[in-house]
């Protein structure tokens, strides 16, 4: 498997439900980031969690990081139809290689109204 | 709008054509990137420019030629492409520091090679 691998590949839920996406990675990281992409558009940064942090919140988003298991999860609470998009985790390598992110293949989230 | 503008949004070209993709960032960032997004594959980092200097070339074929005339503009020159080069090409920028490590992406150029 590759660095920054998301699970599940696709997730279909009803509006109001919570959506949880997971990401696993292999090598040491400086930080882990989550991005969102609407169909055929560019990626939009959602949240960044550093290797010394365990949990972070931003609005309806909650990200956790477990460096011992090399995994992260993104929780979207009270989902809306507008949350329908692809979600990617991206890892920044340890050391000083800023910005050279490695992306996973993404989770396609569909929220039904 | 993220502050990163890419043109054109769509491009169809034959294998013998030469074309260029353009990216402009209005964020005052010092690093710019080209990424390739193919169907069912993770985003692939192609090139990195830091303060106009190329700092990374991720084993990209020579038919892709980047150019960064200043820290706000980035080009990707294309020539004699193959059908497998059809993909969404994304430009991104960032301010390289420990406090600002997130990428700002443009909307991409959807390239089709016939």
Interface residues (C-beta under 8 A of the other chain):
Chain A: X2 X4 X30 X31 X33 X35 X40 X41 X42 X43 X44 X45 X48 X88 X92 X98 X99 X100 X101 X102 X103 X104 X105 X106
Chain B: X2 X4 X6 X31 X33 X40 X41 X42 X43 X45 X48 X56 X88 X90 X92 X94 X96 X97 X98 X101 X102 X103 X104 X105 X106 X107 X108 X110
